Amino acid sequence: MPEAPPPKTKKPRRILARSLDYARDKGLIEIALSKPSEGEECGITLEPIAEARLDFLPADANPSPVATHAGRELRKATLPCGHSFSAVAVLYHFAKNGMRCPNCRAGVEARMTPQSIPQHLRAAFVSHMERESEAERQEQVHNDMRLATELLEREVNGSSGASFYLDRVVVSVYAYDGMDSLAPVSVQALPLRMMRAPGDRSLGGASGGGRSSWTGARSPSPSRSGSSPTLSFEAAGYSCRQLSINLRLMGADVRAFELVVGARDIFDGLVMLCRTARFPAAMGTGRVECVGQGLALDVKSSGGSLEGVGWTVPQAELVRALASSAVVGALDPPRLPVGLIEA
């Protein structure tokens, strides 16, 4: 009588976790799925594996990597090193932090590709990781800005190092060819050079210390008080002429300008300090107030050309502007009231 064949043993279900750059690093880890024993704890969530869930998964989502009803209890994931965790928790760990065992660090440094996440869980995983990535980016920008502001404040307040920062002040010029229409040119940036007052050698600013400026003897706004040193900046004539040439070459019929004063920070990003109201391109020489900040710029414009920009600001006010400013990258045109423009 022939011998009966041995009973078939059910092979454990497995997931193949591949790295994001599998073609280069050949990162591949085999995860064995099984049913957890009663009370067995996950070392990632610190909950029983049978009950472990991820907060961002829908309440009715199957917490097992196996979508079929027969595999709903396969919630335990065992790595090649022998350590076991909740399957969804280890998949999230691999996708976010890299494919290393949370206990012994065996595995691959690279993160797991989202394609290795089972399809019924993939959308929720990817959506959550994108939200987390954006939140981390925003926090990093905030931290970088705080560090940059602290360093810039020290440079402005320190007489020996002030010129390093103050030579990085710029004004972004927005040209308008109608009531609300930007002229067909990219935003132009003018460097503002710090001008020393006659006889003032404390700040070590730009050369040409005692010469008279095109604005004459300027003074801070009457609302200013106190003994804070006053800093003066001007755009060089060459820069203004080059900007006007650029506008003419592009055929822009400029009717108005709008200025945004900023500074290059230590990361070479742009820190916005103040912005002006919109003013006519043929206003002549005058003072243009900054929107809601109590500062002002001295401007000279005629015939659609910007011929000069000057900025006088108390040193304490410049530090305050730095402390309250934000990194704006490429500055978008501020949406301000039409103001001085006539139809």
C-alpha positions, 0 to 999 in steps of 0.5 A, a space after each residue: 500500500 503506497 505511503 501517504 504523502 506528508 501534509 502540506 505546510 502553509 508557507 508564511 506570507 512575505 513582503 519584499 521591501 525594496 529601497 528607493 534606489 534599488 538599481 544602485 544599492 540592491 537594497 532588498 529585505 524580506 519581511 515574514 508575516 504571521 499571526 502574533 501571539 497573545 500580548 506580544 508587544 511591538 517595539 515601535 508602537 509599544 502596544 500589543 502587535 494584535 492591536 497596534 495601529 497607525 493614527 493616520 490610517 482610516 478607522 475601518 482600514 485593514 491594519 494587516 498588509 494582507 488585504 484579503 479576509 484570510 490574511 487579516 490576522 497577519 499583523 506581525 512582521 519578522 525581519 531577517 535579523 529575527 526581531 518582530 514588530 507590528 507590520 504596518 509600523 515597520 513598513 512606516 519606519 522603513 518608508 520614513 527612516 530607512 530600512 534598518 531594524 529599529 532594535 539592532 540596526 541590521 538592514 539597509 540605510 536607504 528608505 523603502 520605496 512607496 511601491 513596496 507598501 501594499 496597495 490598500 495602504 499605500 494612499 494613506 501612507 503616501 499622503 501622511 508622509 507628504 504632510 509630514 515632509 512639508 511640516 518638517 520643511 516649514 519647521 526647518 525654514 523657521 529655524 533657519 530664519 531664526 538663526 539667520 536673524 540672530 546673526 544678522 542682528 549681531 552684525 548690524 549692532 556690532 560696529 566692526 562687522 556691520 559693513 559685511 551685512 549692510 552691503 547686502 541690502 537690495 531693493 526689488 523693483 516692480 514696474 507697472 504699465 497699467 493700473 494693476 498690470 505688471 510690465 512684461 519684465 522680470 523683477 529687477 534688483 538694485 543693490 543699495 550701498 551704505 553711505 557714511 555720514 560726513 566724518 563718521 568712520 564707526 561703521 566702516 561702510 562704503 567708500 565716498 563717505 562725505 559726498 553729498 547725495 542726490 537727495 540732499 540732506 535727508 533726515 529720518 521721519 519726524 515720528 522717529 525719536 531716540 538716539 539710535 544711529 541713523 544708517 543711509 543707503 543709496 542705489 548707485 547711478 549705474 544700477 538705476 541706468 541699467 534698470 531703465 535700459 532693460 525696461 526700454 529694451 523690453 518695450 515696457 510703457 512704465 507708468 508706476 513703480 513699487 519697491 521692496 527693500 530686502 537683504 541677503 541673509 547668511 544662507 543667501 536667501 532674501 529677507 524682506 524688510 519693508 515695501 513701498 506704496 505704488 508711485 507714479 513713474 514721473 513723480 520727480 523727487 519725493 518720499 514714498 512711505 512704506 506700507 504699514 511700517 512707518 519707514 520711507 524711501 527717497 525716490 527720483 523717477 521721471 519719464 518711466 525711468 527710476 533714477 535714484 533710490 535712497 533709504 534712511 533708517 535708524 539702526 534700531 529700526 533695522 534690527 527690529 525689521 530683521 527680527 520681525 521679517 520672513 524669508 520670502 524667496 522670490 518676492 511676489 508682487 505685493 497687492 497694494 491699493 492703486 494709490 497715486 496712480 491716475 487713470 
